[in-house]
Amino acid sequence: MRSNLYLSVLILLSVTTMSAKGDNFVCDSICYKILPGGKHVRIVYCNKKDATISISDSVKHEGKTFIIAGIDSWAFDSSANVKHILFPATCLNIGNGISRYCPMLEKITVAPDNPAYKDTDGVLFSKTGDDLICFPRNKSDKTYSIPQSTKKICDSAFSECKNLEKVDMPQSVCSIGNSAFMGCPKLQSVNIPPSVRRIPNFAFYNCLRLHAILALNPNMEYIGELAFSQSVLKEAHVLIPKQAMEAFCKNIYWNRFAHFIIISYH
């Protein structure tokens, strides 16, 4: 709580400093940063307390109309009440981890004609579907199957999701971002497809109920020391294919786990 307050103070100080320079302004509890060229803005801070926040495609200030082109990662850190965020077609740059401080967020909607992003069942993706950017923290799903087209799970994409118990990753996923699943209190099982070669620090950190990990790549190139909590390394069961048992046993990263279960997997 103290860290959140400290961050808010820093942002407000930053906003005050920018105001002196004339490159930002506040309208309807939203702070906008004017971008180079003077025609577009990005949202740096939103102080709205509404359950639904709908971002318009433009904003007027001092007789001039600015196009809303981006949202900073920390923009909604004071929007604790928001359940639904709607993004316009003009917003082409949305920061990762936008729901980090939105504990009640259930749904994200993107205008259908947005060329950079889309929503699928309330989850934020890149337009191509390659990148899963944000799974709302309070989305009701207990089990979630990531769509087959997904290649990358972005930084903080599932961070602190309150209801998730199981996540199924398709073979297409090849990249898991920093803090991607950090702090999911109910997460119990997950599979790591063979296409994933690196698990960065904090990817599954503080997922203290995680007890079953289906591991399919015996030749993991890197697992950060803080990718999993120590209690998970000591207590979780890593399920490995029988035909790859020897390779898993030789891998220095998988050997950080204390318990392996041999399974038949095809």
N, C-alpha and C positions, 0 to 999 in steps of 0.2 A: 504494500500500500504506500509506504514511504517513497519507494523508488518511482511509483507511478506519479505521485505528487511532485517529486523532484523533476521528472521528465516534463510534466505539464508546465512547471515554472520556467524551465529552460525554453520550451516552445514559445511561451508567452513573451519571454524576454527577447527571443529571436524575432518574434512578430513585431514587437515594439521597435527593435533596431531597424528592421526592414522598412517600417513605416516612415522612419526618419529619412530613409533613402528614397522613398516614393515608389518603390517597386512592388508593393503589396497593398492590399486593401481588404476590409472586412465588409461583408454584405450578408445579412440574414444569418448571423452566427457562424459564417464560414469565412475563413481567411484564404485569400487567393494570392498567389505569387505571379506577377507578370513575367512572361517568358521573353527571351530575346526576339526582337521584331515587333513587340508591342501589340500583337493581335491575339495572342493566346495566353491562357493562364493555367496554372495547376493548383489544386486544392492542397494546402499544407496543413490545415487544421480545421476540424469541424466540431463545433460546440453545441450542436443540436441535441435535444433530449427526446426527440420523437421516436416512436416505435418503427416508423417507416421513414427512411430518408431517400428522397428521389433527387438525384443530381440532374439539373437541367443542362442543356447543351451550350448555354451561353449565360453571361451575367453582364449587367450594365453598371458602369461606374463613371461618374462625372461626365455623363452624356455620351460615353463610348461603350460599344458592345464588344465583349471579349469572348472568344470561344474557349470552352472548358476542355482542355486537352489531356490532363493527367491528374493523378491522385497520389500523394506521397504515402509511403508505407505506414506512417504513424498518424495519418490524418484523422482516424476515427478513434483515437485512444481515449477520448472523453465521451464516446457515444455508448455508454454502458447499457442504455435502454433499447438500442436499435435491434429490431428483429428482421428487418428486410431492407436491403440497400439496392437501389436501382441506378444503373449506370447508363449514360447516353451514348449515342453513336459516335460522338466527337471525341470521347475519352479513349486515347490510344496508348496511354502509359499508366498502368495501375501497379502500384508497388506490391511486392510480395508481403504476405503476413498482415494484410489489411484488417483481418478479424482478430488480431492478437489481443486487443483489449475490448472486444465486443462479445461478452459472455452470453448474451441473449440472442445473438445472430442466428437465424434459422434458414435464411434464403438470400441468394444473390440473383438479381435479374439484370441482363444486359440487353440493350436495344438490338433487335434482330439485324439491323443494317450496320452495326459496328464492325469495321473491317479487321479489328485486332483481337476481339474477345467474343466469347459466347458463354451462355449458361446452359448447363445440362442438369436437370432435376435440382436446380438451386445451387449448383456447384460452379465455380468460376474456372473456365478453361481458356487457353489461347484459341483463336478462331479455327486453327487447323485441328485442334484437339490433341496436339502433341504434348502440351504442357498443362498439368493440373495445378492451378495457381492457388485456389483457396476453397477449402471445405468448411462451411460455416460452423462455428464452435458449438452451437446449440441445435444443430440439425438432428432430427429425432432418430435417424437410422442407427441401429445397433450393429448391423453388418453392411459393409459397403464393398461392392465389386468395382474396381477401377475399370473404366471402359477400355476395350481392346486396343484402341488407337493410341492410348497414352504412352509417351516415351519418357517423360520427365515429371517427377513429383517435385515441385518447386520448394524453396526454402520456406519453412513454417506453414506449409500447405494444410496440414492436419493438426497443427500445434494446439494443445489444450482442448481438443474436441471432447465434450463431456459425456457423450453417450456411446461412442464407438467401442465395440467389444472385439470385432474381427474385421480385418481388411484383407481382401484378396487382390493381389497384383497380377496383371496379365504378363505373358511372356514378352510383350512389347516394351515394358518398362526397363530402361537401362540406366536411369539416373535418379538418385534419391538425394534431395537437398539437405542442407544444414537445418537442424531442428524440425525436420519435416513432420515428425510425429511426437515431438517432445511434449511431455506432460499430459498425455491422454490417460486419465485416471482409471478407465475401465477396460482399456485395450488388453485383450488376453491372448490373441493369436494373430499371426501374420505370416505370409509366405514371402520369401526373397527369391525372385526368379533368377535363372542362370545368366540372364543378360546384365544383371547388376554386378559390377565388379568392385565397387567402392561404397562403403557406408560411412558417411562423415560423422564428425563429432556431433553429439546431441540429437542425432537422427531419431533415436528411440529413448532418449534419456528421460528418466523420471516416469517411465511407463511401468510402474511397480507391480502391476498385475499380469504383465506379459509372461506367460508360462510355456507357450508353444510357438516355436519358430521353425517353419518348414524351409530348410536351406537347400538350394539346388545348384549352387556354384561352388564346387570344392576348391577352385583356384582363385579365391577372393584376393584381390590385390591390396586391399586396405580396409580395415575396420578401426575407426577412431577409438582411442582409449575411453572416451566419454560418449561413444555412440549408444551404449546401453548402461544402465545403472549397475553398480556392483552386485546388488542383490539379484538382478536378472542373470548376470553372468554366472552366479553361483547356483541359482535355483531353477532357471528355465530349462526346458527340454528342447534341444535342437534335433529336429527330425531330418535325417539324411538318407539318401538313396543307398541301398545295399551295394550296388555296383560301383559307388564312388567312395566307399568307406575309407579305403587306404589313403586316398588323396585328401579327404577331410582331416584325417588324423595327422597328416604331415603339414597342414596349413597352419602357420603360426597365429593367424587371426582367429580362426574358428576354435583353436585350442584354448582360447581365453574362457570358453564356456566349459562348465564342469560336467554337464550331462548330455549324452547323445543317445538317440533312439534310432535304431536301424529299421528302415521301412522299405517295402517294395514300391517303387515308383517308376512309372513309364511315361 
